[in-house]
Amino acid sequence: MRVTWTDLAGTEDGADVEILGFPLAAGAARQADTFLLLPEAGCCALHAPANTAGAVEVFADRPIALAGGALRLTGQWRVAEVGASGWRYRLLAARAAEPPGWRAVTRRGVLMAGPLMCLGESGCAAEPVSAAARAVLAAGPSVDIHSHAGNIASSRRIASGAGFTDIAKPMRQGGMAAICLAVVSDSPVHHLEGGRIRPYRDPDAGELYAYGTLAFQRVHALTKQEGLRIIARDADFSAEPGVVIAAEGADFLEGRIERVDEAYLRWTLRHLQLTHYRVNELGDIQTEPPVHGGLTAFGAEVIRRCNKLGIVVDVAHGTLDLVRKAAEVSAKPLVLSHTSLTTRPNPFTRRITPEHAKVIAATGGVIGVWPVIETYPTLQAMAVGMARLADIVGVDHVGLGTDLRGLVGSSTIGDYDDLPRLAEALLGAGFSAVDAAKVLGGNYRRVFAASV
């Protein structure tokens, strides 16, 4: 069975397992038969992780080479009582596994994550981004498939006419070629409640359509101020920064199908997420009890209209039942723009199970991995999370959805100038340069071309 770092405690003592992680050995040894396995790269060989329940002590019958970045190991899982210097989780009779599509990489790309795990008084500096990582970004347009960059979202900002923050400069610095810049169509009727975003009232007639108009106007004003191109067709992608106009939630439609055409023509809408934090006219959401049994008849009509016009259909926030029905209806690949993988979902989680992910992949679609810092405390951890998803659905169905400036908490990605370090981390997690370029933009562009 495969062990995930978010579910170490749920793995049965004595089970035969497989686990992916980063080795840490005494004295920076290039091979060892006893070492620690971590969810992300340690800063250096001098510092062990502070959390003994967040690492695995590995015992092998013969030395294992450690100079190849991430390791995939098999062995017998053991759970021990934690002593004064012991580790809770152990892997006995460990052996290295090298599945097809994975390659040995240097540790050069895996040294950025350490300061969060150090016991020492100071962290270790990260090495500069390599030419190999820069080459990944130069291989093709990189795309963030879900963003609120520039501080475009929220009722308060729209009402006050608040200024924008820079987008073009960090995009150029980091090599981010395009972002799906999303208005939030249900902002007036939801708020933060008990750590969750929840709807608190029903909208007035016409309210969300009027709000959507203001939100789209704000996005266009931002693109004009920043000198960003609006991407309306596949040929518009280039190395020069551009924006795909997107909407998070189709609430501005208010049940009227002709407004899809209006948004396509008036606002150059090319990416539509069906639902957000309100159970709307299109279907059910992950964060509230289901009402419609998944996708509504109107939701299906909207998908067909998007397919006909040339709009990417995004099923983020939708329930698994909604996603299954959307997959049956859509003639084009689906996108699930921002989430992460879990095998043990909590009630009302925004994360998805492997089953959920496979429904998207079966349409030829793409799942954007989300840099929530509680899930992925470092870029290295995020890259390993992307690798786990690629193991399940295939590398052609993994993408990047940062939700930049839209997360309730902190993000592993501060801004787009972090992109080269993520590229480096992907190489360190075992992705080839070709596959890393797919994850960072190529896969979304394929879906966009098929849809638009």
KOLROSE-59565 format. One record per atom (N, C-alpha, C): x, y, z; residue in one letter. Coordinates in steps of 0.1 Angstrom, whole numbers, plus 5000, padded with zeros to 4 digits. Example, Ala and Ser with C-alpha at 12.3 -4.5 7.8 and 13.67 -1.06 7.14 Angstrom:
BEGIN
513249435078A
512349555078A
513249675078A
512849785071S
513749895071S
512950005079S
This chain:
BEGIN
500849885000M
500050005000M
500950125000M
500450234995R
501150364994R
500850445006R
501950495012V
501750585024V
501850725020V
500950815025T
501050955022T
501451025035T
502151135034W
502651205045W
501551265054W
500451285048T
499251345056T
498551235064T
498951105062D
498250995069D
499250895074D
500350935080L
501250845086L
500550765097L
499750835105A
499150765117A
498050665112A
497550675100G
496550585096G
497050455089G
498450445089T
499050325082T
499250215092T
498750095089E
498749985098E
500149935101E
500449915114D
501749855118D
501949715112D
503149695106G
503449575099G
503049565085G
502449665079A
502049655065A
503249675056A
503149615044D
504149635033D
503749765026D
504649855025V
504249995021V
505250045010V
504850155004E
505650234995E
505550374999E
506650455000I
506550595004I
507550674996I
507250794993L
508050884986L
508551004995L
509851034996G
510251135004G
511751175002G
512251255010F
513651305009F
514551255020F
515651195017P
516551135027P
517451235034P
517651215047L
518651295054L
519451205062L
520751205060A
521751105066A
522851185073A
523351125083A
524451185091A
525651205081A
526351325083G
527551355076G
527351365061G
526151395056A
525851415042A
526351295034A
526151175039A
526551055033A
525851035019A
526550985009R
525950964996R
525250834996R
525550745005Q
524750625007Q
524750585021Q
523650515025A
523550475039A
522550365041A
522650285051D
521650185054D
520650225065D
520950335072T
520050395082T
520050545080T
518850605078F
518750745076F
517250785079F
517050915078L
515650965080L
515050995066L
513750975065L
512951015053L
512051125057L
512051235049L
511251355052L
510251385041L
509251465044P
508251495034P
508751605024P
509851685029E
510451775020E
511951775023E
512751835015A
514151835016A
514651905029A
515551845037G
516051915048G
517052025044G
517352125052C
518252225048C
519652185046C
520052085055C
521452035054C
521551915063C
522651845062A
522751715069A
523051735084A
523251865088L
523551895102L
522251895111L
521151925105H
519951955112H
518851845110H
518451785121A
517351685120A
516051765122A
514951705118P
513651765119P
513251775134P
512451885137A
512051895151A
510951805155A
510051765145N
508951685148N
509151535145N
509351455156T
509651315154T
508551235148T
507351295148A
506151225142A
505951265128A
506851345123G
506751395109G
507851345100G
508551235105A
509651175097A
509651025099A
510250955090V
510350805091V
511750765092V
512050685102E
513450625103E
513550505095E
514550505086V
514650395075V
515850305079V
515550175078F
516550075080F
516549985068F
517749975061A
517849895049A
518849785052A
518649675044D
519549555046D
520849585039D
520949675030R
522149715023R
522049865020R
523249935019P
523150085017P
522350125004P
521650235006I
520850294995I
521550424991I
521650444978A
522150574973A
521250684976A
521850794982L
521050904987L
521251034979L
521951034968A
522351154961A
521351194950A
520251134949G
519351154938G
518051224941G
518051314951G
516851394954G
515851304961G
514551314956A
513451234962A
513751084960A
513351004970L
513450864970L
512150804971L
511850694964R
510650614965R
511150484971R
510650444983L
511150334991L
509950234993L
510350104994T
509350004998T
509949935011T
509049875019G
509549815031G
508349785040G
508749735052Q
507649705062Q
507549825072Q
506249865073W
505949975082W
505849935096W
506550005105R
506449985119R
506150105127R
505350095137V
504950205146V
505550175160V
506350265165A
507050245178A
506650355188A
506850325200E
506750425211E
507850525210E
507650645211V
508650745210V
509450755223V
510750725222G
511550735234G
512350875234G
513350885242A
514051005243A
514751045230A
515150945223S
515850985210S
515350895199S
514150845200G
513650755190G
512650825181G
512250745170W
511250805160W
510050715160W
508950775158R
507650705159R
507450605148R
507850645136Y
507550565124Y
508850515118Y
508850385115R
510050325109R
509750245097R
510650235088L
510550145076L
511650045076L
511349915078L
512349815079L
512449745066L
513649675064A
513949605051A
513749695039A
514149825040A
513849915030A
514649895017A
513949915006R
514649914993R
514250024984R
515050074976A
514750184967A
513950134955A
512850204951A
512050164939A
512250274929A
512350244917E
512550344906E
511550314895E
510350374897P
509250344887P
509550414874P
508950364863P
509150424849P
508750574850P
509450654843G
509150804843G
509850884853G
510450814863W
511150884873W
512650874870W
513450984874R
514850984871R
515651024883R
516850994883A
517751044894A
518051194891A
518051274901V
518351414900V
519351454910V
519951564909T
520851614919T
520151674930T
520851684942R
520251754953R
520251904952R
520751954941R
520852094939R
519452154939R
518452074934G
517052134933G
516252104946G
516852054957V
515952024968V
516452084981V
517152194980L
517752254992L
517052384997L
515852404992M
515152534996M
514252515008M
513952395012A
512852375022A
513352375037A
514652365039G
515152335052G
514852425064G
514852555063P
514652645075P
513452615083P
512352565077L
511152535084L
511352415093L
512352325090M
512552205098M
513752205107M
514552305106C
515852305114C
515652315129C
516552235136L
516652255150L
517752355154L
518552385144G
519652485147G
519152625149G
520052715153E
519652845156E
519452925143E
520052885132S
519852955120S
519652855108S
518952905098G
518752815086G
519952825077G
519852745066C
520852745056C
520352815043C
521252885037A
520752965025A
520452865013A
519452895005A
519152814994A
520152854982A
520352744974E
521252774963E
520452844952E
521152914943P
520552994932P
519752894923P
518752944917V
517952864908V
518852814896V
518752694892S
519652644882S
519252674868S
520152664859A
519852684845A
518752584840A
518752464846A
517752364842A
516352414845A
516152474857A
514852524861A
514452634852A
515352724849R
515052834840R
514652784826R
515252674822A
514952614809A
513552554809A
513152504820V
511752454821V
510752564817V
510952684823L
510052794821L
510152854807L
511352834801A
511552884787A
510952784777A
510652664781A
510152564772A
508752584766A
507952664773G
506652694769G
505952784779G
504852854775P
504152944783P
503752874796P
504052934808S
503652884821S
502252954824S
501452884831V
500052934833V
499652904847V
499153004854D
498452984867D
496952974864D
496352864867I
494952844862I
493952894872I
494352954883H
493453024892H
494053124900H
493753254898S
494453364905S
493453484907S
493753554918H
493153684921H
494153784923H
495253774916A
496453864917A
495954004914A
496754104920G
496354244918G
495354294928G
494954204937N
493854244947N
492654294940N
492154214930I
490954254923I
489654214930I
489754114939A
488454054944A
488054124957A
486754104961S
486154144973S
485254264971S
484054254977S
483054364976S
483654494982S
484454484992R
485054604998R
485954684989R
486754604982R
487754674972R
486954734961R
485954664956I
485154714945I
484354844949I
483754834961A
482954954966A
483855074968A
485155054973S
485955164977S
486855204965S
486855134954G
487755164943G
489255154947G
489555054955A
490855034960A
491855014949A
493055054950G
494055044940G
494554894938G
495254874927F
495754744924F
497154724929F
497554604930T
498954564933T
499554514920T
500954524919D
501654484907D
501354344903D
501154314890I
501154184885I
502254164875I
502354254865A
503254234854A
504654214858A
505154294868K
506554284872K
506854144877K
506154094888P
506553964893P
506253854882P
505353874873M
505153774863M
506353764854M
506853884850R
508053884842R
509353834849R
509453874862Q
510553824870Q
510553674871Q
509353614873G
509353474875G
509053384863G
508853454851G
508553374839G
507153324838G
506253384845M
504853344844M
504153414832M
503753334822A
503353384810A
501853424810A
501053354817A
499553384817A
498953334830A
497953414834I
497153374846I
495653384843I
494953294848C
493453294847C
492953384859C
492653504856L
492353604866L
490853614868L
490453574880A
489053544883A
488353644891A
487253694886V
486353764895V
485653664904V
485153714915V
484453634925V
482953674925V
482153594919S
480753644916S
479753644928S
480153574939D
479153564950D
479653644962D
480653734961S
481253804972S
480253874981S
479253934976P
478354014985P
477553924995P
477553794992V
476653715001V
477353605009V
478653615010H
479353515018H
480353595027H
480753525038H
481753585047H
482453475055H
483453515063L
484253415070L
483453385084L
483253265086E
482453225098E
483053095104E
483653105116G
484252995123G
485352935115G
486153015108G
487252965100G
486952915086G
485652915083R
485152875070R
484452995063R
484552995049I
483753095042I
482453035039I
481353105043R
480053055042R
479053165037R
478053125029P
476953215026P
476153255038P
475753385040Y
475053425051Y
473653485048Y
473353505035R
472053555031R
471853525016R
470553535012D
470253514998D
470453654991D
470953644978P
471053774971P
469753834967P
469753964966D
468554024960D
468454004945D
467354014939A
467154004924A
468054104917A
468854054908G
469754144900G
471054184907G
471154154920E
472354194928E
473654134923E
473654004920L
474953944916L
475253974902L
474253994894Y
474554034880Y
475254174880Y
474654264888A
475254404889A
476654394895A
476754314905Y
478154304911Y
479154244901Y
478654144893G
479554084884G
480054184873G
479154264869T
479454374859T
480654464865T
480454504877L
481554584884L
482854504885L
482754374888A
483954294890A
484654274877A
483954254866F
484554234853F
485254364848F
484554474851Q
485154614848Q
486454634855Q
486554584868R
487754604876R
488854514870R
488554394866V
489654314859V
490154374847V
489254434839H
489754494826H
490554624829H
490154694840A
490954814843A
492354774848A
492454664855L
493754614860L
494654574848L
494054504839T
494854454827T
495354574819T
494554674818K
494954804811K
496054874818K
495854884831Q
496854954839Q
498254884839Q
498254754839E
499454674840E
500054644826E
499254684815G
499754654802G
499754504798G
498754434804L
498754294801L
497754254790L
498154164781R
497354124770R
496154034775R
494954054769I
493853964772I
493853844762I
493953724767I
494053604759I
492653554755I
492253564743A
490953524738A
490953394730A
492153354726R
492253224718R
493653174720R
493853044716D
495152974719D
496353054713D
496153114702A
497353174695A
497753304703A
496953344712D
497353464720D
498353434731D
498653304734F
499653274744F
501053304739F
501853364747S
503253394743S
504053414756S
505353444755A
506153464766A
505853594773A
505253684766E
504853814772E
503553794781E
503553854793P
502453824803P
501153854797P
500153764800G
498853784795G
497853734806G
496553764803V
495453724813V
494353654805V
493953544811V
492653474807V
491553524816V
490553594811I
489453644820I
488653524825I
488553514838A
487853404844A
486853454854A
485953364858A
484953394869A
484953274878A
485053304891E
484853204901E
483453204906E
482653114901G
481253104904G
480453174892G
479453104888A
478653154877A
477353224882A
477453274895D
476253334901D
475753454894D
476653524887F
476253644880F
475253614869F
475153494865L
474153454854L
472753464860L
472553434872E
471253444879E
470253354871E
470653244866G
469753154859G
469453184845G
470153284839R
469853324826R
470953284816R
470653194807I
471653134798I
472253234789I
471453334785E
471953434775E
473153524781E
473253524794R
474353594800R
475753524798R
475753404795V
476953334791V
477553404779V
476653414769D
477053484756D
477453624759D
476753694767E
477153834770E
478553844776E
478853754786A
480153764792A
481253724783A
480953634774Y
481953594763Y
482253704754Y
481253784750L
481453884740L
481854014747L
481254054758R
481454184764R
482754184773R
482954074780W
484154074789W
485253984785W
485153914774T
486153824769T
486253704779T
485253664785L
485253554794L
485653424787L
486653354792R
487153234785R
487353124795R
487053144808H
487253034818H
486153064829H
485252964830L
484052984839L
484052864849L
484152904862Q
483952804873Q
482552814877Q
481852694877L
480452684879L
479952734892L
480652694903T
480152724917T
481352784925T
480952844936H
481952894946H
481452854960H
481152954968Y
480852934982Y
479352944985Y
478552944974R
477052954975R
476552844967R
475552764973V
474852664965V
474052744955V
474452744942N
473752834933N
472852764923N
472452824913E
471552774903E
472152654895E
473452644896L
474152544887L
474352414895L
474552414908G
474752284915G
475352294929G
475752184934D
476152174948D
477652194950D
478052234962I
479452264965I
479952174976I
481252174977Q
481952084987Q
481752135001Q
481552265003T
481652325016T
480252345023T
479152305016E
477852315022E
477052185019E
476052145027P
475252025024P
474652035010P
474651915003P
474051914990P
472551944989P
472152004979V
470752044977V
470251984964V
471051984954H
470551944940H
470951804936H
471651724944G
472151594939G
473251614929G
473951724929G
475051744920G
474851864911G
474851834898L
474651934888L
473151954885L
472652084883T
471352104880T
471152104864T
469852104860A
469652114846A
470152244840A
470152354847F
470652474842F
472152464842F
472852404852G
474252384851G
474652304839G
473952204835A
474252124823A
474052214811A
473052304811E
472852394799E
474052484798E
474552534809V
475652624809V
476852554804V
477152434808I
478252364802I
478252344787I
477052314782R
476852294768R
477052424761R
476652534767R
476852664761R
478252704760R
478952674771C
480452704772C
481152624761C
480852494760N
481452414749N
481252474736N
480052524733K
479652574720K
480452704717K
480452794727L
481052924725L
482552924725L
483152834734G
484552834735G
485052894749G
484552834760I
484852874773I
485252754781I
486452754788V
486852644796V
485952624808V
485552504811V
484552474822V
485452424834V
485252494845D
485952474857D
485052424868D
485252304874V
484352244884V
484952254898V
485952344900A
486452364914A
485252404923A
485352354936H
484352374946H
483052284944H
482952224933G
481752134931G
481952004938G
480851944942T
480851814948T
481251704937T
481651584943L
481951474934L
480751444925L
479551444930D
478351424922D
478251524911D
478551654914L
478451754903L
479551724893L
480751684897V
481851664887V
481451544878V
480951444884R
480551324876R
479551364865R
478551434869K
477551474860K
478051574849K
478951664853A
479551754844A
480451684834A
481051574838A
481851494829A
481051424819A
479851384823E
478851324813E
478351424803E
478151544807V
477551644799V
478651714789V
479851744794S
480751814787S
481351744775S
481451804764A
482151744752A
483651784752A
484051874761K
485351924762K
486051884775K
487351884776P
487951854789P
487551954800P
487551904812L
487151984824L
488452024831L
488352134838V
489452184847V
488852184861V
489652144871L
489452164885L
490652244890L
490452384891S
491552474890S
492352484903S
491852454915H
492652474927H
492152384938H
493052284942T
492752194952T
493952114955T
493852014964S
494951924966S
494451784969S
495251684969L
494851544970L
494851504985L
493751424989T
493751365002T
493051225001T
493451135009T
492851005009T
491850995021T
491851095030R
490951095041R
490351235043R
489351265034P
488751395034P
487951425046P
488051545052N
487251595063N
485851645057N
484851645065P
483651705060P
483851845055P
483251875044F
483252015038F
484652055034F
485551965031T
486851995027T
486852045013T
487852125009R
487952164995R
488952074988R
489551984995R
490451884989R
489751774982R
490351694974I
489651594966I
490351454968I
489551354966T
490051214967T
490651174953T
491451064953P
491851004940P
490650984931P
489550934936E
488450904927E
487951034921E
487851134928H
487451264923H
488351314912H
489651304915A
490751344905A
490651264892A
490351134893K
490351054881K
489151084872K
488051134878V
486951184869V
487351294860V
488151394866I
488651504858I
489651454847I
490551364851A
491551314842A
490851234830A
489851164833A
489151084823A
488551174812A
488251304814T
487751394804T
488951454796T
490151424800G
491351484793G
491751614800G
491151644812G
491251764819G
492551784827G
492551894835V
493651924844V
493151964858V
493951924868I
493751954882I
494852054886I
494452164891G
495452264896G
495752234910G
497052224914V
497452204928V
497652334935V
497152344947W
496852464954W
497952474965W
498652594966P
499752604976P
499352654990P
498352574996V
497952615010V
499052565019V
499552665027I
500852635035I
500652525045I
499352515050E
499152405060E
499252265054E
499052255041T
499152135033T
500652115028T
501152215023Y
502452215017Y
503352325023Y
504052305034P
504752415040P
505952465032P
506352395022T
507552445014T
507252414999T
507952474990L
507852444976L
508252294973L
509152244981Q
509552104979Q
508352014983Q
507752044994A
506551964997A
505451964987A
505252084981M
504252104971M
504652024958M
505952024955A
506351944943A
506151804945A
506351754957V
506051614960V
504551584959V
503751674964G
502351664963G
501851654948G
502551734940M
502251724925M
502651594920M
503751544925A
504251404920A
503251294924A
502751304936R
501751204941R
500451214932R
500051334929L
498851344920L
499151284906L
500351314901A
500751264888A
500751114888A
501151054899D
501150904900D
499750854899D
498850924903I
497450874903I
496750904890I
496851024884V
496051054872V
496951064860V
498251064861G
499151084850G
499551234849G
500751254844V
501451384845V
500651484835V
499951434825D
499251524816D
498051584822D
497751554835H
496451604841H
496751684854H
497951734855V
498351804867V
498751944863V
498352044871G
498652184868G
498852264880G
498952394879L
499252484890L
498052584891L
497452594903G
496352684906G
496652754919G
497252874919T
497752934931T
496752994940T
495653044934D
494653114942D
495353244948D
496253294941L
497053404946L
496153524950L
496353574962R
495653684969R
494153644972R
493853514971G
492553474974G
492453374985G
493553324990L
493553225001L
493253295014L
492453225023V
492153275036V
493453285045V
494253185044G
495553175052G
496753205043G
497853155047S
499153185040S
499353085029S
500153135019S
500453055007S
501853015007S
502152905001T
503552854999T
504252944988T
503452994979I
503953084969I
503553224972I
504653304974G
504453444978G
503953534966G
504553504955D
504253584942D
504853504931D
504653564919Y
505053484907Y
506553484905Y
507253564912D
508753554911D
509253434919D
508353354926D
508753224932D
508653114921D
508153134910L
507953024900L
509252954896L
510353014894P
511652944891P
511952844902P
511752874915R
512052784926R
511052664926R
509852694922L
508952574921L
509352484909L
509852544898A
510352464887A
511552374892A
512452434900E
513552364906E
513052254915E
512052284923A
511552174932A
510852064924A
510252094913L
509651984905L
510751894899L
511851954895L
512951864890L
513451784901L
513551844913G
514051774925G
513151664929G
511851674926A
510851574930A
510751454919A
511551464909G
511651354899G
511051384886G
510451494884F
509851524871F
510951554861F
510751504849S
511651544838S
511451694834S
512351754827A
512151894823A
510851904814A
510651804806V
509451804797V
508151804805V
508151714815D
506951694823D
506751814833D
507851874838A
507651994846A
507052104838A
507452124826A
506852224817A
505352194815A
505052074813K
503552044812K
502752084824K
503352054836V
502652084849V
502552234850V
503552314846L
503552454849L
502852534838L
502252464828G
501452544818G
501052464806G
501852374802G
501552304789G
500152224790G
499852164801N
498652084802N
497452174801N
497452294808Y
496352384807Y
496152444793Y
497252474787R
497152524774R
496552424764R
496852294766R
496152194758R
494652194760R
494252204772V
492852204775V
492152334770V
492852444771F
492352574766F
492152564751F
493152514744A
493052494729A
491952414725A
491752304733A
490652214729A
489252274732A
489152364742S
487952424746S
487552554739S
488652634736V
488352764731V
488652784716V
